[in-house]
Amino acid sequence: MDVDIWAWVGETQQQLSEAGNVGLAMALGDLPAQAYEGRYPQLDVMAPAIAQQAEALELPWLEFYARYWHLLGRVGDRAQGAVAIGDAEQLLSFAQREEVRDCPATPAAVEALALAWANADGPGYAAERLETLDAVIQDLQPANPAYTGLVTQYIAALIDAGRAGEAVTYAESAVERLRAADREASWELGAESARALLAAGRGEDALAALQAATDFPADDPVAKEHRDGVRRALILATLGRIAEAVDALPDLDVVGEHPRSWVEWTQAVAKLAGSSQITNTWQLGRVLRQWIDYFGMMGGYRARFELSLIAGELAIGRQGVWQARLLADLAQSAAAELRESAGVAERIAALRAAADATTEPPAPCPVEERVAYFDAADGHNADPERWTGWLAPRSGEDLETTRRHTTTLGFLGYPATGADIYWKLLVDSGDLAAADPEDVSTLSTLLVEARQDERLEQMAALLPHDTQYLALARLHSARERWPEALEAAEHAVAAGAGVEARRLLATAAQQLDDNAKGARALLEVIDEITEEDTWRMIVMATSSEDWDIVRKGTAKIGMPVKSTEGPIEEEMGLIRVILPAPDGGQRQILSIRTGPATARLALPQPRGMDYNAGDLVVFDPQLLEPVPDDPEEQQNFVPPFAAVRILRPGGYTSYFFDGAAPNEEDWAEFTEVMAERGWPMWVYSDENYTVTHPTGGEALPGVFGWVAVPPDVSATEVDALLDDATERWSHPLAWLDLAKEVDVEVERHERIVKEYGL
């Protein structure tokens, strides 16, 4: 994306705002930050919404812009592979349309497709990547902003094709071409040059190249630090400079949020695992197993294969023979998806051979005593990997052993293996109908975690009516199939399945906006439910305005409510209500708590928002931040809660004001006038906001904000009051939108806006 596209973005935002699409304009500028900063829940909602609106408004450049940033957020840091290839191909096809091809950002669609291919199987798609990238690069000058990203991907494709020497030469020529065009290489180009040198066996040169790239600007500045650390650690570890590599390696809690770096980080860890500075633990194995599953879901076949092998080698280092064998099976499964399989079979065979040659650690007791030893083990310090191996001999035969073994397998990331064992014991034996509900629940959980839906449905068909529908309700809830979950849970409740069935029913009903049904389901067992269940019942009853159920819930948790019937409208202090913003982010709005789960918004919001001051909101009473320990901080702490829904709109209308700030006396009088009328007013500017003196040109302290008025107040009344309240100010205040609405002194307000640079 170059300066032309950014200028276009700014112009488009202004045009959208002037046309009344304020929310769309706000969201437009935030998409790149959402992609780079990892705000993916926002990006996944906002980008498609913007693309859809752009299509409706017949703005193809805007549609491409939104679709591109959404795709980049997927194939970039999230490293999505096969699941994104179709969308990347569609974006490239869209970019080639007549009405889009002149957009200066369209070459980025080729880069996104190359990334998706690389994420799926870098070596397997190397030829396609080289051909597609070369066709575009040939028509680009180094001065083109798209050039650097495309040549970086070309170098990556050469490395994956096993042509590391060519990659080094190509990188050097690309840097020279950029220098001749008076352009600087990106950090990404420098880092990929370093990877090419490392692949070519030139580790010291790779380290020098990465160091030289340190001051280069990054295309993804947010990711630069941890990506640089991971690559630096891998190069240093390859060179045998262990202490330096350990120092450079980012912590797991840093890299754990960035799938793009997982394989390289794991490669570095594997080289450092034999040192005293890096501990090869079962916790590491559990994390790597989660990463393997992630790439399985995202179609990152090469990453899944590589991680399976490395995790297996690390498991061997911990004497985790059973795990190494399962990881070899996973690598075998991943290998079937690879387009390029040279050397794959040999690497899997080597892992299996290493597992066969490794001796498991001795058990602490005879096999018949291991359940007792397991139960007595320190849950904090015990090693679940070792216990999994020790419990295995009797798992599938002895029920108590099976329970512990399969649960531990699921905890470590192998639910399918645990499900196979449980299945043989419960289902294949023909004793499922008489099985303990705890065992049925455990098997259901393992099948859900293993994503073996058909198998769970097969099991459910063999169960009695109540447990059959309970198992199905668990499955549908886990897959967020809410109508099916509700139906199954209702069957389970009717058959007497117990409190869990009612929880599932309430969750599904809430998702389907049938709050009354969910609240009643929990009310019927109010003496058996937990405090968490009770609060959920209160929220659902509030949403359906069943105040009798709300009061029964507050009585159970011991929350005093003064009134005895009708809506609960009391002042219970200030809270912060968290609501969605048009840009996909969040807004914290100061509000007055009026009930156990209701609050009235106290601050005016800009036009175009879905909520405003005076709206009555249902919120989730679970605190989003802990109460501070410090007594002084507690006094100023305003608790934050997530909004659930708007219960009743207040009908308030907001009007914007802007201008030079008056003196303290005039401002105090202004705010008092607003307060007397009950018109919420809020200043959104800070102390850094200034306006320009119309004659002297010096900066003046400025102020802008919104005032909200109830539905019985006309725009004419607001205009008259603002005019009267500010007429003695030394500098005038502007409220241009309001003036246009009432058609009063529009030219004067336009002049103020222009003269003061508002």
LOLUM-424608 format. One record per residue (C-alpha): z, y, x negated. Coordinates in steps of 0.2 Angstrom, whole numbers, padded with zeros to 4 digits, always signed. Each point is the difference from the previous one (the first is absolute). Example, Ala and Ser with C-alpha at 12.3 -4.5 7.8 and 13.67 -1.06 7.14 Angstrom:
REM LOLUM-424608
+0039-0022-0062 -0003+0017-0006 
//
This chain:
REM LOLUM-424608
+0000+0000+0000 -0005+0016-0008 +0003+0019+0002 -0014+0001+0013 +0007-0013+0011 +0017+0008-0002 -0007+0017+0005 -0008-0009+0015 +0017-0008+0005 +0008+0018+0000 -0014+0007+0011 +0000-0015+0011 +0019+0002+0002 -0002+0018+0005 -0014-0003+0012 +0011-0014+0009 +0015+0011+0001 -0010+0014+0008 -0007-0013+0012 +0017-0005+0005 +0001-0016-0010 +0015+0005-0009 +0007-0018-0002 -0017-0006-0007 -0001+0014-0012 +0018-0003-0006 -0003-0019-0003 -0017+0003-0008 +0007+0008-0016 +0014-0013-0002 -0011-0016-0001 -0002+0000-0019 +0019+0002-0002 +0003-0014+0012 -0012-0012-0010 +0007+0005-0017 +0018+0001+0004 +0001-0017+0009 +0003+0007+0018 -0010-0014+0007 +0007-0001+0017 -0005+0018+0003 -0017-0003-0008 -0004-0015+0010 +0004+0010+0016 -0007+0017-0004 -0016-0005-0010 -0008-0010+0014 +0006+0013+0013 -0009+0014-0010 -0016-0011-0002 +0000-0003+0019 +0002+0018+0004 -0013+0005-0013 -0012-0012+0008 +0003+0008+0017 -0002+0017-0007 -0016-0005-0009 +0006+0004-0017 -0006-0014-0011 +0006+0008-0016 +0017+0000+0007 -0001-0018+0006 -0006-0005-0017 +0015+0009-0008 +0013-0008+0011 -0008-0017-0002 -0001+0001-0019 +0018+0005-0002 +0006-0014+0011 -0010-0012-0010 +0006+0007-0016 +0018-0002+0005 -0004-0018+0003 -0011-0005-0015 +0010+0011-0012 +0018-0002-0002 +0001-0013+0014 -0013-0011-0009 -0008-0007+0015 -0014-0012-0003 -0010-0010+0011 +0008+0007+0016 -0007+0017-0005 -0018-0005-0006 -0008+0001+0018 +0007+0018+0003 -0005+0005-0018 -0018-0006+0004 +0000+0009+0017 +0006+0016-0009 -0014-0001-0013 -0013-0003+0014 +0008+0015+0010 -0002+0011-0016 -0018-0004-0001 -0004+0007+0017 -0011+0016+0001 +0014+0011+0006 +0012-0006-0013 -0009-0003-0016 +0001+0019-0005 +0019-0001+0000 +0005+0003-0019 +0013-0014+0002 -0012-0014+0006 -0001-0009-0017 +0019-0004+0002 -0005-0013+0013 -0008-0010-0014 +0015+0001-0011 +0011-0005+0015 -0011-0016+0003 +0001-0004-0019 +0019+0001+0001 +0000-0012+0015 -0011-0012-0009 +0011+0001-0015 +0016-0003+0010 -0007-0015+0008 -0007-0008-0016 -0004+0011-0015 -0010-0013-0010 -0008-0008+0016 -0007+0017+0005 -0004+0007-0017 -0019-0002+0002 +0000+0009+0017 +0011+0014-0007 -0010+0003-0015 -0016+0001+0010 +0006+0011+0014 +0009+0012-0011 -0014+0001-0013 -0012+0005+0014 +0011+0015+0004 +0005+0005-0017 -0018+0001-0006 -0003+0014+0013 +0016+0010-0005 +0003+0013-0013 +0016+0000-0009 +0004+0016+0007 +0001-0008+0017 +0018-0002+0005 -0004-0018+0006 -0006-0005-0017 +0017-0004-0008 +0006-0011+0014 -0016-0010+0000 -0002-0003-0019 +0019-0005+0000 -0004-0014+0013 -0016-0005-0010 +0011-0003-0016 +0012-0010+0011 -0015-0011+0006 -0006-0002-0018 +0018-0006-0005 +0000-0012+0015 -0017-0007-0005 +0007-0005-0017 -0010+0014-0009 +0015+0009-0008 -0010+0006-0015 -0013+0008+0012 +0014+0008+0010 +0007+0008-0016 -0017+0007-0004 -0004+0006+0017 +0017+0009+0001 -0003+0009-0016 -0017+0006+0006 +0006+0005+0017 +0014+0011-0009 -0013+0008-0011 -0011+0004+0015 +0014+0008+0009 +0005+0010-0016 -0018+0006-0001 +0000+0006+0018 +0017+0009-0004 +0010-0012+0011 +0016-0009-0005 +0002-0019+0003 +0012-0005+0013 +0016-0010-0004 -0007-0015+0009 -0016+0000-0011 +0011+0001-0016 +0011-0014+0007 -0014-0011+0004 -0008+0003-0017 +0017-0006-0007 -0001-0016+0010 -0018-0003-0006 +0007+0002-0018 +0014-0012+0003 -0012-0013+0008 -0011+0002-0015 +0015-0005-0011 +0003+0018-0007 +0018+0002+0005 +0004+0015-0012 -0015+0009+0006 +0004-0003+0018 +0017+0008-0003 -0007+0015-0009 -0013+0002+0015 +0014-0001+0013 +0010+0013-0010 -0015+0011-0001 -0002+0000+0019 +0018+0005+0003 -0005+0018+0002 -0016-0003+0010 +0001+0005+0019 +0002-0015+0012 -0010-0003+0015 +0016-0008+0007 +0014+0011-0007 +0014-0008+0009 -0004-0017-0007 -0004+0005-0018 +0018-0002-0007 +0003-0017+0006 -0017-0006-0004 +0000+0007-0017 +0017-0009-0003 -0007-0017+0006 -0015+0001-0011 +0009+0006-0015 +0013-0014+0002 -0014-0013+0001 -0009+0007-0016 +0016+0001-0010 +0006-0017+0006 -0017-0007-0005 +0003+0008-0017 +0017-0008-0002 +0009+0016+0001 +0013-0007+0012 +0013+0014+0000 -0013+0014+0003 -0008-0010+0013 +0017-0003+0009 +0003+0019-0001 -0017+0004+0007 +0000-0013+0015 +0005+0008+0016 +0014-0008+0010 -0004-0012+0014 +0007+0013+0013 -0013+0012-0006 -0015-0011-0001 +0005-0011+0015 -0008+0013+0012 -0017+0000-0009 -0010-0016+0002 -0014+0006-0011 +0011-0002-0015 +0008-0016+0004 -0011-0012-0010 +0000+0011-0015 +0019+0002+0001 +0003-0019+0002 -0011-0003-0015 +0010+0012-0011 +0016-0008+0007 -0006-0018-0005 -0003+0006-0018 +0017+0007+0000 +0010-0013+0009 +0005-0009-0016 +0008+0015-0007 +0019+0004+0003 -0005+0017+0008 -0009-0008+0015 +0009-0013+0011 -0010-0014+0008 +0009-0002+0016 -0002-0008+0017 +0000+0017+0008 -0016+0004-0010 -0007-0016+0006 +0004+0004+0018 -0008+0017-0002 -0016-0007-0008 -0001-0012+0015 +0000+0014+0012 -0014+0009-0010 -0010-0016+0001 +0001-0001+0018 -0004+0019+0001 -0017-0003-0009 -0003-0015+0011 +0001+0011+0015 -0010+0014-0007 -0014-0011-0007 +0004+0003-0018 -0005-0017-0006 -0001+0003-0018 +0017+0008+0000 +0008-0014+0010 -0007-0013-0012 +0006+0010-0016 +0017+0003+0007 +0002-0018+0005 -0004-0006-0017 +0011+0013-0009 +0015-0003+0012 -0002-0019-0003 +0001+0003-0019 +0016+0011+0003 +0007-0014+0011 -0003-0013-0014 +0010+0012-0011 +0015-0001+0012 -0002-0019+0001 -0006+0002+0018 -0011-0015+0001 -0001-0002+0019 -0005+0019+0001 -0013-0002-0014 -0009-0014+0009 +0000+0009+0017 -0007+0016-0009 -0014-0012-0008 -0004-0005+0018 -0001+0019+0005 -0011+0003-0015 -0011-0014+0005 -0001+0007+0018 -0005+0017-0007 -0013-0007-0012 -0010-0006+0015 -0003+0018+0005 -0006+0006-0017 -0018+0003-0002 +0001-0002-0019 +0010-0016-0005 -0003-0001-0019 +0016-0007-0008 +0009-0001+0016 +0003-0018+0001 +0005-0002-0018 +0014+0014+0003 +0007-0009+0015 +0000-0017-0009 +0009+0008-0014 +0014+0007+0012 +0001-0018+0008 +0002-0008-0017 +0013+0013-0006 +0010-0004+0016 -0001-0019-0003 +0006+0003-0018 +0015+0010+0005 +0017-0007+0004 +0010+0007+0015 +0017+0006-0004 +0014-0013+0004 +0008+0001+0017 +0019+0004+0000 +0005-0015+0010 -0007-0017+0008 -0013+0002+0013 +0012-0005+0014 +0012+0014-0004 -0013+0014-0001 +0002+0007+0017 +0018+0003-0003 -0003+0008-0017 -0014+0011+0008 +0012+0006+0013 +0014+0003-0013 -0012+0009-0012 +0002+0019-0003 -0014+0007+0011 -0001+0016-0011 -0002-0009-0016 -0008-0017+0005 -0018-0003-0005 -0010-0005+0016 -0014-0006-0011 +0010-0013-0008 +0009-0005+0016 -0017-0003+0008 -0004-0013-0013 +0017-0008+0001 +0000-0001+0019 -0018-0007+0000 +0003-0019-0002 +0009-0002+0017 -0009+0014+0009 -0010-0007+0015 +0012-0015+0001 +0018+0008+0002 +0001+0013+0013 +0013+0011-0008 -0010+0000-0017 -0016+0004+0009 +0008+0015+0009 +0005+0007-0017 -0015-0005-0010 -0013+0007+0012 +0009+0016+0004 +0001+0003-0019 -0018-0004-0002 -0004+0013+0014 +0011+0013-0009 -0010-0003-0016 -0017+0002+0008 -0005-0017+0004 +0002-0002+0019 -0015-0011+0002 +0008-0013-0012 +0017+0001+0010 -0009-0002+0016 -0009-0015-0006 +0016-0009-0004 +0009+0006+0016 -0015-0006+0010 +0000-0017-0006 +0019-0001+0003 +0000+0007+0018 -0018-0002+0007 -0007-0015-0008 +0016-0010+0003 -0002+0003+0019 +0017+0008+0001 -0005+0018+0003 +0006+0001+0018 +0017-0005-0005 +0001+0011-0015 +0014+0013-0003 -0006+0017+0006 +0004+0006-0017 -0012-0011-0008 -0014+0004+0012 +0004+0019-0004 -0001-0003-0018 -0017-0010+0001 -0007+0014+0012 +0005+0013-0013 -0008-0010-0014 -0016-0002+0010 -0001+0018+0004 +0003+0005-0018 -0014-0012-0005 -0011+0007+0013 -0003-0017+0007 -0002+0005+0018 -0009-0015+0007 +0012-0011-0008 +0015+0009+0009 -0009+0000+0016 -0002-0019-0002 +0018-0002-0004 +0005+0011+0015 -0010-0012+0012 +0012-0014-0005 +0016+0010+0004 +0010+0002+0016 -0005+0014+0011 +0013+0013-0006 -0002-0003-0019 -0019-0002+0003 -0002+0018+0006 +0013+0007-0012 -0010-0007-0014 -0016+0008+0007 +0009+0017+0003 +0005+0000-0018 -0018-0003-0006 -0007+0013+0012 +0013+0013-0005 -0004-0003-0019 -0018+0002+0003 +0003+0016+0011 -0009-0008+0015 +0012+0008+0012 -0007-0005+0017 +0001-0018-0005 +0017+0002-0008 +0007+0008+0016 -0007-0014+0011 +0007-0014-0012 +0017+0009-0001 +0001+0001+0019 -0003-0019+0002 +0013-0003-0014 +0013+0011+0009 -0004-0008+0017 +0003-0017-0008 +0017+0006-0008 -0006+0002-0018 +0015+0012-0004 +0002+0017-0008 -0014-0002-0013 -0013-0002+0014 +0007+0016+0009 -0001+0010-0017 -0019-0006-0001 -0003+0005+0018 +0008+0017-0003 -0010+0003-0016 -0016-0004+0009 +0004+0010+0015 +0004+0015-0010 -0017-0002-0009 -0009-0001+0016 +0010+0015+0007 +0008-0010+0013 +0017+0006-0005 +0009-0003+0017 -0004-0019-0002 +0007+0000-0018 +0016+0009+0004 +0004-0011+0015 -0003-0016-0010 +0013+0005-0013 +0012+0007+0014 +0001-0017+0008 +0008-0007-0016 +0009+0016-0005 +0016-0009-0005 -0010-0011-0012 -0010+0013-0009 +0003+0009-0016 +0003+0019-0002 -0018+0001-0007 -0007-0008+0016 +0011+0011+0010 -0008+0016-0008 -0017-0007+0003 +0005-0003+0019 +0006+0018+0000 -0017+0007-0007 -0010-0010+0012 +0011+0004+0015 -0002+0019-0005 -0018-0002-0001 -0001-0007+0017 +0014+0013+0006 +0011-0014+0006 +0016+0010-0003 +0011-0014+0007 -0005-0012-0013 +0002+0014-0013 +0018+0003+0005 +0004-0019+0000 -0007+0000-0018 +0010+0014-0006 +0016-0007+0008 -0003-0016-0010 -0002+0009-0017 +0014+0012+0004 -0010+0016+0001 +0008+0013+0012 -0012+0008+0013 +0008+0013+0012 -0011-0002+0015 +0001-0015+0011 -0018+0000+0009 -0017+0007-0002 -0009+0006-0016 +0012+0002-0015 -0002+0019-0006 +0014+0004-0012 +0001+0010-0016 +0004-0013-0014 -0004+0011-0015 -0016+0003-0011 -0011-0014-0006 -0017-0001-0009 -0013-0008+0010 -0015-0008-0010 -0016+0002+0009 -0018-0004-0006 -0010+0015-0007 -0019+0002+0003 -0004-0003-0019 +0008-0017+0002 +0016+0005-0008 +0017+0004+0008 +0009+0015+0007 +0018+0002+0001 +0005+0011+0014 +0018+0007+0003 +0005-0006+0017 +0016-0001+0012 +0006-0017+0004 +0002-0001+0019 +0004-0019+0002 +0002-0016-0009 -0018-0001-0004 -0007+0017+0006 -0003+0017-0008 -0008+0016+0004 -0011+0008-0013 +0007+0017-0005 -0014+0007-0011 -0018+0006+0006 -0015-0010-0007 -0017+0007-0004 -0014-0001+0013 -0009-0017+0000 +0016-0010-0002 +0004-0014+0013 +0018+0007+0001 +0009+0016+0001 +0017+0008+0002 +0008-0004+0016 -0007-0018+0000 +0013-0014+0004 -0003-0014-0013 +0007-0018+0000 +0005-0005-0018 +0005-0015-0009 +0019+0002-0004 -0001-0009-0017 +0003+0012-0013 -0015+0003-0012 +0012+0007-0014 +0017-0005-0005 +0014+0012+0004 +0005+0008-0017 +0016-0005-0008 +0005+0018-0005 +0010+0009+0013 -0008+0016-0003 -0017-0008+0002 +0005-0008+0016 +0004+0016+0008 -0018+0006-0003 -0008-0017+0004 -0012+0000+0015 -0003-0018+0004 -0019-0005+0001 -0007-0012+0013 -0017-0007+0004 -0008+0006+0016 -0005-0014+0012 -0009+0010+0014 +0000+0016+0009 +0010-0003+0016 -0003+0017+0009 -0011+0014-0007 +0008+0017+0001 -0016+0009+0003 +0003+0013-0013 -0015+0009-0008 +0000+0007-0018 -0007+0016-0006 -0003+0004-0019 +0006+0016-0008 -0004+0006-0018 +0003+0016-0010 +0010+0009-0012 +0019-0004+0001 +0011+0014+0008 +0017+0006-0007 +0015-0011+0004 +0006+0011+0014 -0017+0000+0009 -0001-0019-0003 +0017-0003+0007 -0004+0010+0016 -0016-0010+0002 +0008-0017-0001 +0014+0006+0012 -0013+0005+0013 -0008-0017-0001 +0017-0009+0001 +0005+0011+0015 -0016-0007+0009 +0003-0017-0005 -0017+0000-0010 +0001-0012-0015 -0007+0008-0015 -0002-0006-0018 -0006+0007-0016 -0012-0012-0009 -0003+0011-0015 +0011+0000-0016 +0006+0013-0012 -0016-0002-0010 -0011+0006+0014 -0007+0017-0002 -0013+0011+0008 -0010+0015-0007 +0005+0018+0003 -0016+0008+0008 +0000+0016-0010 +0009-0004-0017 -0006-0018-0001 +0018-0006-0006 +0007-0016+0006 +0012+0001+0014 +0013-0013+0006 -0009-0009+0015 +0006-0010+0015 -0009-0011+0012 +0005-0013+0013 +0000-0005+0018 +0009+0005+0016 +0000-0012+0014 +0002+0005+0019 +0004-0010+0015 -0013-0003+0013 +0006+0014+0012 -0004+0013-0013 -0018+0007-0001 -0009+0004-0015 -0001+0019+0006 +0019+0000+0000 +0001-0007-0018 -0013+0013-0006 +0010+0014+0008 +0016-0005-0008 -0007-0003-0017 -0007+0017+0001 +0016+0009+0006 +0011-0010-0013 -0011+0005-0015 -0006+0017+0004 +0012+0009-0012 -0003-0011-0015 -0007+0008-0015 -0014-0013-0001 -0008-0007+0016 +0001-0019+0004 -0016-0009+0006 -0002-0013+0014 -0018-0001+0001 -0002-0016+0010 +0012+0006+0013 -0010+0017+0000 -0016-0009+0003 +0008-0010+0014 +0006+0015+0010 -0015+0011-0006 +0012+0014-0006 -0003+0010-0016 -0010-0014-0008 -0008+0012-0012 +0017+0007-0006 +0006-0018-0004 -0016-0004-0009 +0002+0016-0010 +0017-0005-0005 -0005-0017-0005 -0014+0007-0011 +0010+0014-0008 +0015-0010-0004 -0010-0015-0006 +0009-0011+0013 
//
